[in-house]
Amino acid sequence: MDQGHPISAIAGLDWEALKALMLSRESTPPELPETLSLLVVGPADMPSAGSAFGSMRICMRAGSIEEASQYADTGKTADALFASVTSLHVETVARIVALAEGLHAKAVSVVYAFGTRRAIELAGLAGVRAIGQADTQARPAQLIAELADWATAHRQADMLNAGTGPRAMRRFDDKALATLADISSAIQCECPRHLAELVLQLSAFQRYSDECRSQSPADALLHHRLGTVANRAVQLLETALAEIVRQEGLVNRALSQAV
């Protein structure tokens, strides 16, 4: 049944037919996962471009962040980024984050021989996994497998939240939200008012986060991420609010009240 066969078709089969059906399903090879692309930067102990680690394929090997940035400038993308640096400083983290954004890489790991505590903390705030060089020497294959799982999870999340990449413009301005909040009492439902208030609050929080971006490198990355999350939340809430507007005919109600 969960293999795509309707109950009515299976119910009429005898035991031999059922066994044949199960064997035919077992002999069918499982569908392979879509290949993920990995860009490797620095002197990492990995094969050349084109090599594969399970579902992960190395699309390019760059000797430096600058070389990898040139690759990204051509419009090329990668699902994951694996960088190896001798020293990890705040400026290095900022360059890796900029490279990841240019590549649209969602899963990012950086291996370092020496790193400042501030840089390691900043990497965590930016969603970059910072790993000491000793750990990579002990389990390099496991690190790549974890990076592949991470990239797969991000890809699945993107499929569930299609269209939430770039920041979106507001669908309802403050005046429209105030109007919808006032109408909610007339339809005996508080949902429009609550949604309108949430959109206003989240939009205000997004503006606040954007204004905080210039305080320090750590604040810049953290508040940019917070602002982006708030923007995505506004998108979802405005979509729900638009559905209520259509279902309840609130636009016509607002026009009739304005006359």
GROMACS elastic network, one bead per residue, 0.5 to 0.9 nm:
[ bonds ]
;  ai    aj funct       b0    kb
    1     4     6  0.56919   500
    1     6     6  0.58507   500
    1     7     6  0.60765   500
    1    10     6  0.76673   500
    2     5     6  0.70251   500
    2     6     6  0.86912   500
    3     6     6  0.89365   500
    3    25     6  0.81819   500
    5     8     6  0.84506   500
    5     9     6  0.67704   500
    5    10     6  0.69407   500
    6     9     6  0.54419   500
    6    10     6  0.66388   500
    6    11     6  0.88199   500
    7    10     6  0.52352   500
    7    11     6  0.59632   500
    7    12     6  0.89776   500
    8    11     6  0.53482   500
    8    12     6  0.70217   500
    9    12     6  0.61270   500
    9    13     6  0.74051   500
   10    13     6  0.55291   500
   10    14     6  0.88514   500
   10    18     6  0.76759   500
   11    14     6  0.84132   500
   13    16     6  0.80473   500
   13    17     6  0.57301   500
   13    18     6  0.61666   500
   14    17     6  0.53628   500
   14    18     6  0.62226   500
   14    19     6  0.88181   500
   15    18     6  0.50486   500
   15    19     6  0.62471   500
   15    20     6  0.86636   500
   16    19     6  0.51558   500
   16    20     6  0.62404   500
   16    21     6  0.86236   500
   17    20     6  0.50786   500
   17    21     6  0.61642   500
   17    22     6  0.87150   500
   18    21     6  0.50327   500
   18    22     6  0.62698   500
   18    23     6  0.86644   500
   19    22     6  0.51302   500
   19    23     6  0.61337   500
   19    24     6  0.85484   500
   20    23     6  0.51415   500
   20    24     6  0.61188   500
   20    25     6  0.87127   500
   21    24     6  0.51994   500
   21    25     6  0.64573   500
   21    26     6  0.88407   500
   22    25     6  0.51840   500
   22    26     6  0.62871   500
   22    27     6  0.87586   500
   23    26     6  0.50069   500
   23    27     6  0.61557   500
   23    28     6  0.87551   500
   24    27     6  0.52812   500
   24    28     6  0.65794   500
   25    28     6  0.53853   500
   25    29     6  0.85344   500
   26    29     6  0.75552   500
   26    30     6  0.88515   500
   28    31     6  0.89251   500
   29    32     6  0.85057   500
   32    35     6  0.85611   500
   32    55     6  0.84049   500
   33    36     6  0.87493   500
   33    55     6  0.66328   500
   34    55     6  0.69202   500
   35    54     6  0.84076   500
   35    56     6  0.58131   500
   35    57     6  0.66641   500
   36    55     6  0.59209   500
   36    57     6  0.59923   500
   36    58     6  0.85133   500
   36    78     6  0.77781   500
   36    79     6  0.59584   500
   36    80     6  0.76837   500
   36   148     6  0.72380   500
   36   151     6  0.75363   500
   36   152     6  0.77092   500
   37    55     6  0.86145   500
   37    56     6  0.58103   500
   37    57     6  0.50351   500
   37    58     6  0.58679   500
   37    59     6  0.56645   500
   37    60     6  0.87670   500
   37    77     6  0.81786   500
   37    78     6  0.50825   500
   37    79     6  0.51476   500
   37    80     6  0.63604   500
   37    81     6  0.86949   500
   38    56     6  0.64288   500
   38    57     6  0.58006   500
   38    59     6  0.56787   500
   38    60     6  0.72772   500
   38    61     6  0.89335   500
   38    78     6  0.57452   500
   38    79     6  0.60695   500
   38    81     6  0.57205   500
   38    82     6  0.71974   500
   38   105     6  0.86698   500
   38   148     6  0.86267   500
   39    49     6  0.85141   500
   39    57     6  0.86449   500
   39    58     6  0.58551   500
   39    59     6  0.57246   500
   39    60     6  0.51296   500
   39    61     6  0.61088   500
   39    62     6  0.76834   500
   39    68     6  0.81407   500
   39    77     6  0.87998   500
   39    78     6  0.62770   500
   39    79     6  0.81297   500
   39    80     6  0.63878   500
   39    82     6  0.62286   500
   39    83     6  0.82001   500
   39   105     6  0.89550   500
   40    43     6  0.86936   500
   40    44     6  0.73750   500
   40    46     6  0.83441   500
   40    49     6  0.86149   500
   40    58     6  0.71103   500
   40    59     6  0.82038   500
   40    60     6  0.63594   500
   40    62     6  0.62094   500
   40    63     6  0.84545   500
   40    68     6  0.85329   500
   40    80     6  0.87078   500
   40    81     6  0.61346   500
   40    83     6  0.58136   500
   40    84     6  0.80084   500
   41    44     6  0.72377   500
   41    60     6  0.84543   500
   41    61     6  0.59307   500
   41    63     6  0.57444   500
   41    64     6  0.57893   500
   41    65     6  0.64271   500
   41    67     6  0.85638   500
   41    68     6  0.68949   500
   41    81     6  0.77043   500
   41    82     6  0.61793   500
   41    84     6  0.60191   500
   41    85     6  0.83485   500
   42    61     6  0.78180   500
   42    62     6  0.62852   500
   42    64     6  0.53829   500
   42    65     6  0.75973   500
   42    82     6  0.86251   500
   42    83     6  0.59372   500
   42    85     6  0.63273   500
   43    46     6  0.84581   500
   43    62     6  0.87845   500
   43    63     6  0.68270   500
   43    64     6  0.86417   500
   43    83     6  0.84718   500
   43    84     6  0.61260   500
   43    85     6  0.76909   500
   44    47     6  0.89220   500
   44    82     6  0.84680   500
   44    83     6  0.75741   500
   44    84     6  0.58029   500
   44    85     6  0.87996   500
   44   111     6  0.84891   500
   45   137     6  0.87805   500
   45   140     6  0.83630   500
   46    51     6  0.88737   500
   46   140     6  0.88387   500
   47    50     6  0.83696   500
   47    51     6  0.61665   500
   47    52     6  0.85616   500
   47    58     6  0.82659   500
   47    61     6  0.88834   500
   48    51     6  0.60803   500
   48    58     6  0.73670   500
   48    59     6  0.89450   500
   48    60     6  0.76840   500
   48    61     6  0.66150   500
   49    52     6  0.85735   500
   49    57     6  0.79361   500
   49    58     6  0.50128   500
   49    59     6  0.54206   500
   49    61     6  0.57757   500
   50    57     6  0.62449   500
   50    58     6  0.52846   500
   50    59     6  0.58082   500
   50    60     6  0.74198   500
   51    56     6  0.86135   500
   51    57     6  0.58000   500
   51    58     6  0.55643   500
   51    59     6  0.80926   500
   52    55     6  0.70854   500
   52    56     6  0.55604   500
   52    58     6  0.61068   500
   53    57     6  0.61431   500
   53    58     6  0.80979   500
   53   141     6  0.81306   500
   53   144     6  0.74279   500
   53   145     6  0.76394   500
   53   148     6  0.87477   500
   54    57     6  0.77192   500
   54   145     6  0.79183   500
   54   148     6  0.85902   500
   55   145     6  0.87881   500
   55   148     6  0.71497   500
   56    80     6  0.88639   500
   56   144     6  0.81162   500
   56   145     6  0.81808   500
   56   147     6  0.88180   500
   56   148     6  0.61273   500
   58    61     6  0.73564   500
   59    78     6  0.75158   500
   60    68     6  0.84562   500
   60    71     6  0.87002   500
   61    68     6  0.80178   500
   62    65     6  0.72548   500
   62    66     6  0.84980   500
   62    67     6  0.57744   500
   62    68     6  0.53907   500
   62    71     6  0.86129   500
   63    66     6  0.83576   500
   63    67     6  0.65304   500
   63    68     6  0.76836   500
   64    67     6  0.52686   500
   64    68     6  0.63602   500
   64    69     6  0.86450   500
   64    83     6  0.87087   500
   64    84     6  0.89096   500
   64    85     6  0.87495   500
   65    68     6  0.50280   500
   65    69     6  0.60477   500
   65    70     6  0.87217   500
   65    83     6  0.81212   500
   65    95     6  0.74681   500
   65    96     6  0.71812   500
   65    99     6  0.74686   500
   66    69     6  0.50193   500
   66    70     6  0.64476   500
   66    71     6  0.88405   500
   66    95     6  0.89578   500
   66    99     6  0.88659   500
   67    70     6  0.52151   500
   67    71     6  0.65670   500
   67    72     6  0.89131   500
   68    72     6  0.63679   500
   68    73     6  0.86917   500
   68    99     6  0.74291   500
   69    73     6  0.61020   500
   69    74     6  0.88786   500
   69    98     6  0.86472   500
   69    99     6  0.58636   500
   69   102     6  0.75660   500
   69   103     6  0.83738   500
   70    74     6  0.67341   500
   71    74     6  0.55698   500
   71    75     6  0.74594   500
   71    76     6  0.63739   500
   71    77     6  0.85718   500
   71   103     6  0.85562   500
   72    75     6  0.54801   500
   72    76     6  0.51810   500
   72    77     6  0.65034   500
   72    78     6  0.88668   500
   72    99     6  0.73030   500
   72   100     6  0.88393   500
   72   102     6  0.56845   500
   72   103     6  0.54072   500
   73    76     6  0.72362   500
   73   102     6  0.72685   500
   73   103     6  0.84764   500
   75   102     6  0.81768   500
   75   103     6  0.77607   500
   76   102     6  0.86196   500
   76   103     6  0.65357   500
   77   102     6  0.75883   500
   77   104     6  0.59456   500
   77   105     6  0.70955   500
   78    81     6  0.70780   500
   78   100     6  0.84755   500
   78   103     6  0.55438   500
   78   104     6  0.64426   500
   78   105     6  0.53543   500
   78   106     6  0.85277   500
   79   103     6  0.78355   500
   79   104     6  0.68974   500
   79   106     6  0.61288   500
   79   107     6  0.67347   500
   79   108     6  0.88971   500
   79   148     6  0.87569   500
   79   151     6  0.60989   500
   79   152     6  0.85087   500
   79   154     6  0.88239   500
   79   155     6  0.82004   500
   80   100     6  0.81255   500
   80   103     6  0.86054   500
   80   104     6  0.84477   500
   80   106     6  0.60684   500
   80   108     6  0.57374   500
   80   109     6  0.82431   500
   80   147     6  0.71246   500
   80   148     6  0.75982   500
   80   150     6  0.85588   500
   80   151     6  0.61513   500
   81    96     6  0.89270   500
   81    99     6  0.87961   500
   81   100     6  0.67901   500
   81   103     6  0.84813   500
   81   105     6  0.62218   500
   81   106     6  0.80168   500
   81   107     6  0.63604   500
   81   109     6  0.63722   500
   81   110     6  0.81866   500
   81   147     6  0.86002   500
   82   107     6  0.85146   500
   82   108     6  0.60227   500
   82   109     6  0.50459   500
   82   110     6  0.58448   500
   82   111     6  0.77905   500
   82   144     6  0.85765   500
   82   147     6  0.84240   500
   83    96     6  0.79304   500
   83   108     6  0.79678   500
   83   109     6  0.63480   500
   83   111     6  0.61723   500
   83   112     6  0.85844   500
   84   109     6  0.85804   500
   84   110     6  0.56302   500
   84   112     6  0.60354   500
   84   113     6  0.85618   500
   84   133     6  0.85831   500
   85    88     6  0.66082   500
   85    92     6  0.86604   500
   85   110     6  0.73090   500
   85   111     6  0.61845   500
   85   112     6  0.50386   500
   85   113     6  0.69315   500
   85   114     6  0.85111   500
   86   111     6  0.81949   500
   86   112     6  0.53997   500
   86   114     6  0.62109   500
   86   115     6  0.82811   500
   86   133     6  0.89921   500
   87    92     6  0.81627   500
   87   112     6  0.59402   500
   87   113     6  0.60591   500
   87   115     6  0.54333   500
   87   116     6  0.82960   500
   88    91     6  0.81568   500
   88    92     6  0.58815   500
   88    93     6  0.69839   500
   88   110     6  0.86999   500
   88   111     6  0.85717   500
   88   112     6  0.59999   500
   88   113     6  0.78183   500
   88   114     6  0.62049   500
   88   116     6  0.65139   500
   88   119     6  0.63546   500
   88   120     6  0.75577   500
   88   130     6  0.89420   500
   89    92     6  0.50998   500
   89    93     6  0.64264   500
   89    94     6  0.88041   500
   89   114     6  0.88815   500
   89   115     6  0.61442   500
   89   116     6  0.60416   500
   89   117     6  0.87533   500
   89   118     6  0.77366   500
   89   119     6  0.50258   500
   89   120     6  0.79984   500
   90    93     6  0.52144   500
   90    94     6  0.63749   500
   90    95     6  0.88388   500
   90   116     6  0.80176   500
   90   118     6  0.69199   500
   90   120     6  0.81231   500
   90   122     6  0.70027   500
   90   123     6  0.82651   500
   90   217     6  0.75427   500
   90   218     6  0.84328   500
   91    94     6  0.50922   500
   91    95     6  0.63328   500
   91    96     6  0.87305   500
   91   119     6  0.81253   500
   91   217     6  0.84619   500
   92    95     6  0.51691   500
   92    96     6  0.62408   500
   92    97     6  0.86391   500
   92   119     6  0.80856   500
   93    96     6  0.50822   500
   93    97     6  0.61202   500
   93    98     6  0.85764   500
   93   110     6  0.87741   500
   93   119     6  0.66544   500
   93   120     6  0.83234   500
   93   122     6  0.72356   500
   93   123     6  0.60271   500
   93   126     6  0.84691   500
   93   128     6  0.83450   500
   94    97     6  0.51378   500
   94    98     6  0.61841   500
   94    99     6  0.86252   500
   94   122     6  0.87078   500
   94   123     6  0.84161   500
   94   126     6  0.87939   500
   94   217     6  0.76508   500
   94   221     6  0.84655   500
   95    98     6  0.50503   500
   95    99     6  0.61331   500
   95   100     6  0.86049   500
   96    99     6  0.50070   500
   96   100     6  0.61282   500
   96   101     6  0.86255   500
   96   108     6  0.86215   500
   96   110     6  0.83680   500
   96   128     6  0.86539   500
   97   100     6  0.50567   500
   97   101     6  0.62251   500
   97   102     6  0.86295   500
   97   108     6  0.84848   500
   97   123     6  0.84407   500
   97   126     6  0.72099   500
   97   127     6  0.87434   500
   97   128     6  0.77136   500
   97   221     6  0.88813   500
   98   101     6  0.51511   500
   98   102     6  0.62275   500
   98   103     6  0.87033   500
   99   102     6  0.50358   500
   99   103     6  0.62068   500
   99   104     6  0.84521   500
   99   105     6  0.84085   500
  100   103     6  0.50827   500
  100   104     6  0.58267   500
  100   106     6  0.72116   500
  100   107     6  0.84914   500
  100   108     6  0.71989   500
  101   105     6  0.63734   500
  101   106     6  0.81247   500
  102   105     6  0.77698   500
  103   106     6  0.87878   500
  105   108     6  0.68761   500
  105   151     6  0.81822   500
  106   127     6  0.86867   500
  106   150     6  0.81958   500
  106   151     6  0.62919   500
  106   154     6  0.64358   500
  106   155     6  0.82954   500
  107   127     6  0.82043   500
  107   128     6  0.75374   500
  107   129     6  0.85019   500
  107   147     6  0.63432   500
  107   148     6  0.80099   500
  107   149     6  0.89756   500
  107   150     6  0.58397   500
  107   151     6  0.50597   500
  107   152     6  0.88050   500
  107   154     6  0.74977   500
  108   127     6  0.74957   500
  108   128     6  0.52009   500
  108   129     6  0.63107   500
  108   130     6  0.88286   500
  108   147     6  0.75062   500
  108   150     6  0.88225   500
  108   151     6  0.86083   500
  109   127     6  0.89905   500
  109   128     6  0.56243   500
  109   130     6  0.59442   500
  109   131     6  0.72812   500
  109   143     6  0.89048   500
  109   147     6  0.74976   500
  110   123     6  0.87764   500
  110   128     6  0.71409   500
  110   129     6  0.61990   500
  110   130     6  0.50098   500
  110   131     6  0.61346   500
  110   132     6  0.85933   500
  111   129     6  0.84835   500
  111   130     6  0.60326   500
  111   132     6  0.57640   500
  111   133     6  0.56720   500
  111   135     6  0.88010   500
  111   136     6  0.74412   500
  112   115     6  0.64691   500
  112   130     6  0.73367   500
  112   131     6  0.63966   500
  112   132     6  0.53843   500
  112   133     6  0.54509   500
  113   131     6  0.88695   500
  113   132     6  0.61768   500
  113   133     6  0.51802   500
  113   134     6  0.79950   500
  114   132     6  0.77493   500
  114   133     6  0.83452   500
  115   118     6  0.83909   500
  115   119     6  0.66554   500
  115   120     6  0.67974   500
  115   132     6  0.85145   500
  116   119     6  0.52354   500
  116   120     6  0.63729   500
  116   121     6  0.87040   500
  117   120     6  0.51215   500
  117   121     6  0.61569   500
  117   122     6  0.85461   500
  118   121     6  0.51383   500
  118   122     6  0.60999   500
  118   123     6  0.86123   500
  118   218     6  0.87865   500
  119   123     6  0.61204   500
  119   124     6  0.87002   500
  119   218     6  0.88998   500
  120   123     6  0.50877   500
  120   124     6  0.64460   500
  120   125     6  0.88356   500
  120   128     6  0.89762   500
  120   129     6  0.85873   500
  120   130     6  0.62584   500
  120   131     6  0.89142   500
  121   124     6  0.51851   500
  121   125     6  0.63907   500
  121   126     6  0.87558   500
  121   130     6  0.88589   500
  121   218     6  0.84608   500
  122   125     6  0.50284   500
  122   126     6  0.61957   500
  122   127     6  0.87095   500
  122   128     6  0.84747   500
  122   217     6  0.79928   500
  122   218     6  0.55669   500
  122   219     6  0.89747   500
  122   221     6  0.80279   500
  122   222     6  0.85281   500
  123   126     6  0.50791   500
  123   127     6  0.63022   500
  123   129     6  0.65862   500
  123   130     6  0.64813   500
  123   218     6  0.87825   500
  124   127     6  0.51509   500
  124   128     6  0.54209   500
  124   129     6  0.61990   500
  124   130     6  0.72595   500
  125   128     6  0.74583   500
  125   218     6  0.73514   500
  125   221     6  0.70659   500
  125   222     6  0.59013   500
  125   225     6  0.88336   500
  126   129     6  0.88142   500
  126   218     6  0.82023   500
  126   221     6  0.58366   500
  126   222     6  0.65010   500
  126   225     6  0.77238   500
  131   134     6  0.83303   500
  131   135     6  0.67542   500
  131   136     6  0.73885   500
  132   135     6  0.56340   500
  132   136     6  0.70836   500
  133   136     6  0.53323   500
  133   137     6  0.65641   500
  133   138     6  0.89496   500
  134   137     6  0.53188   500
  134   138     6  0.65106   500
  135   138     6  0.52226   500
  135   139     6  0.63643   500
  135   140     6  0.77937   500
  135   143     6  0.88415   500
  136   139     6  0.53140   500
  136   141     6  0.84880   500
  136   142     6  0.87176   500
  136   143     6  0.70613   500
  137   140     6  0.59951   500
  139   142     6  0.54191   500
  139   143     6  0.64733   500
  140   143     6  0.52002   500
  140   144     6  0.64900   500
  140   145     6  0.87695   500
  141   144     6  0.52492   500
  141   145     6  0.62465   500
  141   146     6  0.86861   500
  142   146     6  0.61083   500
  142   147     6  0.85399   500
  143   146     6  0.50861   500
  143   147     6  0.61653   500
  143   148     6  0.86341   500
  144   148     6  0.61748   500
  144   149     6  0.86706   500
  145   148     6  0.50242   500
  145   149     6  0.62711   500
  145   150     6  0.85909   500
  146   149     6  0.50562   500
  146   150     6  0.61109   500
  146   151     6  0.86127   500
  147   151     6  0.61387   500
  147   152     6  0.85320   500
  148   151     6  0.51110   500
  148   152     6  0.60722   500
  148   153     6  0.85915   500
  149   152     6  0.50452   500
  149   153     6  0.61797   500
  149   154     6  0.86891   500
  150   153     6  0.51877   500
  150   154     6  0.63663   500
  150   155     6  0.87322   500
  151   154     6  0.50991   500
  151   155     6  0.61830   500
  151   156     6  0.86738   500
  152   155     6  0.50437   500
  152   156     6  0.62052   500
  152   157     6  0.85668   500
  153   156     6  0.51527   500
  153   157     6  0.61500   500
  153   158     6  0.86106   500
  154   158     6  0.61114   500
  154   159     6  0.86484   500
  155   158     6  0.50315   500
  155   159     6  0.63195   500
  155   160     6  0.87741   500
  156   159     6  0.50710   500
  156   160     6  0.63809   500
  156   161     6  0.86428   500
  157   160     6  0.50706   500
  157   161     6  0.60636   500
  157   162     6  0.82670   500
  158   162     6  0.54293   500
  158   163     6  0.79801   500
  158   164     6  0.77133   500
  158   165     6  0.82024   500
  159   162     6  0.51701   500
  159   163     6  0.87433   500
  161   164     6  0.59781   500
  161   165     6  0.86696   500
  162   165     6  0.77162   500
  163   166     6  0.77227   500
  164   167     6  0.70953   500
  164   168     6  0.77414   500
  164   231     6  0.88106   500
  164   232     6  0.61418   500
  164   235     6  0.79749   500
  165   168     6  0.85671   500
  165   228     6  0.89663   500
  165   232     6  0.84672   500
  166   228     6  0.84434   500
  167   228     6  0.66386   500
  167   231     6  0.62206   500
  167   232     6  0.72211   500
  167   235     6  0.89091   500
  168   171     6  0.87217   500
  168   231     6  0.69148   500
  168   232     6  0.76979   500
  168   234     6  0.87865   500
  168   235     6  0.69964   500
  169   231     6  0.86762   500
  169   235     6  0.84708   500
  170   173     6  0.66318   500
  170   203     6  0.86761   500
  170   231     6  0.89033   500
  170   234     6  0.78987   500
  170   235     6  0.76838   500
  170   238     6  0.80569   500
  171   235     6  0.82591   500
  171   238     6  0.67352   500
  171   239     6  0.85406   500
  171   242     6  0.86250   500
  172   175     6  0.79252   500
  172   176     6  0.57155   500
  172   177     6  0.61951   500
  172   196     6  0.88759   500
  172   199     6  0.89035   500
  172   238     6  0.74240   500
  172   242     6  0.89434   500
  173   176     6  0.53808   500
  173   177     6  0.63117   500
  173   178     6  0.87550   500
  173   200     6  0.89199   500
  174   177     6  0.51165   500
  174   178     6  0.61843   500
  174   179     6  0.86907   500
  174   196     6  0.87178   500
  174   200     6  0.71282   500
  175   178     6  0.51395   500
  175   179     6  0.63096   500
  175   180     6  0.87745   500
  176   179     6  0.50812   500
  176   180     6  0.62618   500
  176   181     6  0.86243   500
  176   196     6  0.89418   500
  177   180     6  0.51076   500
  177   181     6  0.61193   500
  177   182     6  0.86872   500
  177   192     6  0.85403   500
  177   193     6  0.80070   500
  177   195     6  0.87867   500
  177   196     6  0.52629   500
  177   197     6  0.78003   500
  177   199     6  0.83256   500
  177   200     6  0.79171   500
  178   181     6  0.50806   500
  178   182     6  0.63345   500
  178   183     6  0.88090   500
  178   193     6  0.81344   500
  178   196     6  0.72872   500
  178   197     6  0.85349   500
  179   182     6  0.52246   500
  179   183     6  0.63813   500
  179   184     6  0.89206   500
  179   254     6  0.72037   500
  180   183     6  0.51260   500
  180   184     6  0.63764   500
  180   192     6  0.61873   500
  180   193     6  0.65388   500
  180   196     6  0.72082   500
  180   245     6  0.84424   500
  180   250     6  0.74015   500
  180   251     6  0.86113   500
  180   254     6  0.77540   500
  181   184     6  0.54310   500
  181   185     6  0.78603   500
  181   190     6  0.80484   500
  181   191     6  0.86885   500
  181   192     6  0.58064   500
  181   194     6  0.75564   500
  181   195     6  0.84182   500
  181   196     6  0.62880   500
  181   197     6  0.78748   500
  182   185     6  0.64846   500
  182   186     6  0.78850   500
  182   192     6  0.88157   500
  182   193     6  0.71560   500
  183   186     6  0.53574   500
  183   187     6  0.69310   500
  183   192     6  0.80592   500
  183   193     6  0.80653   500
  183   250     6  0.74662   500
  183   253     6  0.76031   500
  183   254     6  0.71776   500
  184   187     6  0.54793   500
  184   188     6  0.65362   500
  184   189     6  0.55495   500
  184   190     6  0.54413   500
  184   191     6  0.71551   500
  184   192     6  0.57198   500
  184   193     6  0.58940   500
  184   250     6  0.87441   500
  185   188     6  0.52294   500
  185   189     6  0.61960   500
  185   190     6  0.65226   500
  185   193     6  0.83708   500
  186   189     6  0.77498   500
  187   190     6  0.83220   500
  187   248     6  0.81565   500
  187   250     6  0.89259   500
  189   192     6  0.73216   500
  189   193     6  0.83907   500
  190   193     6  0.53868   500
  190   194     6  0.62227   500
  190   195     6  0.86506   500
  191   194     6  0.51775   500
  191   195     6  0.60194   500
  191   196     6  0.84113   500
  191   241     6  0.83543   500
  191   244     6  0.83518   500
  192   195     6  0.51894   500
  192   196     6  0.59526   500
  192   197     6  0.85547   500
  192   241     6  0.64208   500
  192   244     6  0.72023   500
  192   245     6  0.81737   500
  193   196     6  0.50926   500
  193   197     6  0.61776   500
  193   198     6  0.86524   500
  194   197     6  0.51722   500
  194   198     6  0.62348   500
  194   199     6  0.87030   500
  195   198     6  0.50784   500
  195   199     6  0.61841   500
  195   200     6  0.86515   500
  195   237     6  0.65137   500
  195   238     6  0.77411   500
  195   240     6  0.81685   500
  195   241     6  0.65191   500
  196   199     6  0.51820   500
  196   200     6  0.62754   500
  196   201     6  0.86956   500
  196   237     6  0.84248   500
  196   238     6  0.81818   500
  196   241     6  0.76441   500
  197   200     6  0.51331   500
  197   201     6  0.61648   500
  197   202     6  0.85904   500
  198   201     6  0.51080   500
  198   202     6  0.60126   500
  198   203     6  0.83764   500
  198   234     6  0.80505   500
  198   237     6  0.78456   500
  199   202     6  0.52253   500
  199   203     6  0.59403   500
  199   204     6  0.84810   500
  199   233     6  0.82699   500
  199   234     6  0.55696   500
  199   235     6  0.87513   500
  199   237     6  0.67178   500
  199   238     6  0.71329   500
  200   203     6  0.51859   500
  200   204     6  0.61707   500
  200   205     6  0.86459   500
  200   234     6  0.86586   500
  201   204     6  0.51369   500
  201   205     6  0.62158   500
  201   206     6  0.86875   500
  202   206     6  0.61261   500
  202   207     6  0.86859   500
  202   227     6  0.89798   500
  202   230     6  0.57823   500
  202   231     6  0.75232   500
  202   233     6  0.75886   500
  202   234     6  0.65051   500
  203   206     6  0.50268   500
  203   207     6  0.63589   500
  203   208     6  0.86532   500
  203   227     6  0.88597   500
  203   230     6  0.71068   500
  203   231     6  0.71280   500
  203   234     6  0.69930   500
  204   207     6  0.51878   500
  204   208     6  0.62349   500
  204   209     6  0.86917   500
  205   209     6  0.61173   500
  205   210     6  0.86207   500
  205   226     6  0.87586   500
  205   227     6  0.72837   500
  205   230     6  0.71676   500
  206   209     6  0.50976   500
  206   210     6  0.62322   500
  206   211     6  0.86980   500
  206   223     6  0.87146   500
  206   224     6  0.88445   500
  206   226     6  0.73940   500
  206   228     6  0.74582   500
  206   229     6  0.84344   500
  206   230     6  0.57238   500
  206   231     6  0.66151   500
  207   210     6  0.51566   500
  207   211     6  0.62874   500
  207   212     6  0.88188   500
  207   227     6  0.73903   500
  208   211     6  0.52005   500
  208   212     6  0.64618   500
  208   223     6  0.87109   500
  208   227     6  0.81273   500
  209   212     6  0.51946   500
  209   213     6  0.66592   500
  209   220     6  0.88846   500
  209   222     6  0.87183   500
  209   224     6  0.66604   500
  209   225     6  0.87224   500
  209   226     6  0.66413   500
  209   227     6  0.53675   500
  210   213     6  0.54264   500
  210   214     6  0.84505   500
  210   220     6  0.83714   500
  210   223     6  0.65343   500
  210   224     6  0.63546   500
  210   226     6  0.87698   500
  210   227     6  0.63394   500
  211   214     6  0.71474   500
  211   215     6  0.87696   500
  211   223     6  0.86266   500
  212   215     6  0.58917   500
  212   216     6  0.86826   500
  212   219     6  0.68616   500
  212   220     6  0.69273   500
  212   223     6  0.65409   500
  212   224     6  0.85854   500
  213   216     6  0.72021   500
  213   217     6  0.79684   500
  213   218     6  0.86698   500
  213   219     6  0.57400   500
  213   221     6  0.71597   500
  213   222     6  0.79887   500
  213   223     6  0.58258   500
  213   224     6  0.64922   500
  214   217     6  0.75082   500
  214   219     6  0.72753   500
  214   220     6  0.57750   500
  215   218     6  0.82529   500
  215   219     6  0.60280   500
  215   220     6  0.67072   500
  216   219     6  0.51318   500
  216   220     6  0.59103   500
  216   221     6  0.87022   500
  217   221     6  0.63977   500
  217   222     6  0.86367   500
  218   221     6  0.54493   500
  218   222     6  0.61402   500
  218   223     6  0.84624   500
  219   222     6  0.50635   500
  219   223     6  0.56890   500
  219   224     6  0.80359   500
  220   223     6  0.55536   500
  220   224     6  0.59629   500
  220   225     6  0.86274   500
  221   224     6  0.51963   500
  221   225     6  0.62821   500
  221   226     6  0.86872   500
  222   225     6  0.52882   500
  222   226     6  0.62583   500
  222   227     6  0.86640   500
  223   227     6  0.59060   500
  223   228     6  0.83974   500
  224   227     6  0.51092   500
  224   228     6  0.61697   500
  224   229     6  0.86587   500
  225   228     6  0.51000   500
  225   229     6  0.62186   500
  225   230     6  0.86380   500
  226   229     6  0.51293   500
  226   230     6  0.62013   500
  226   231     6  0.86185   500
  227   230     6  0.50487   500
  227   231     6  0.61463   500
  227   232     6  0.87158   500
  228   232     6  0.62968   500
  228   233     6  0.86467   500
  229   232     6  0.51719   500
  229   233     6  0.62484   500
  229   234     6  0.86843   500
  230   233     6  0.50332   500
  230   234     6  0.62051   500
  230   235     6  0.86750   500
  231   234     6  0.50590   500
  231   235     6  0.62985   500
  231   236     6  0.88670   500
  232   236     6  0.64272   500
  232   237     6  0.87310   500
  233   236     6  0.52128   500
  233   237     6  0.62160   500
  233   238     6  0.85227   500
  234   237     6  0.51166   500
  234   238     6  0.58975   500
  234   239     6  0.83999   500
  235   238     6  0.52543   500
  235   239     6  0.61500   500
  235   240     6  0.87257   500
  236   239     6  0.51514   500
  236   240     6  0.63826   500
  236   241     6  0.86856   500
  237   240     6  0.50693   500
  237   241     6  0.61009   500
  237   242     6  0.85695   500
  238   242     6  0.59752   500
  238   243     6  0.85124   500
  239   242     6  0.51111   500
  239   243     6  0.63480   500
  239   244     6  0.88410   500
  240   243     6  0.51154   500
  240   244     6  0.64577   500
  240   245     6  0.87625   500
  241   244     6  0.50944   500
  241   245     6  0.62303   500
  241   246     6  0.87387   500
  242   246     6  0.62937   500
  242   247     6  0.86341   500
  243   246     6  0.51671   500
  243   247     6  0.60924   500
  243   248     6  0.85011   500
  244   247     6  0.50417   500
  244   248     6  0.58321   500
  244   249     6  0.79653   500
  244   250     6  0.78701   500
  245   248     6  0.54689   500
  245   249     6  0.55964   500
  245   251     6  0.66074   500
  246   249     6  0.52371   500
  246   250     6  0.69631   500
  246   251     6  0.78675   500
  247   250     6  0.80195   500
  248   251     6  0.85245   500
  248   253     6  0.88870   500
  249   252     6  0.56938   500
  249   253     6  0.66218   500
  249   254     6  0.89785   500
  250   254     6  0.60767   500
  250   255     6  0.85759   500
  251   254     6  0.51261   500
  251   255     6  0.62699   500
  251   256     6  0.86701   500
  252   255     6  0.50901   500
  252   256     6  0.61564   500
  252   257     6  0.86433   500
  253   256     6  0.51651   500
  253   257     6  0.62447   500
  253   258     6  0.86848   500
  254   257     6  0.51720   500
  254   258     6  0.62456   500
  254   259     6  0.89082   500
  255   258     6  0.51127   500
  255   259     6  0.64973   500
  256   259     6  0.53942   500
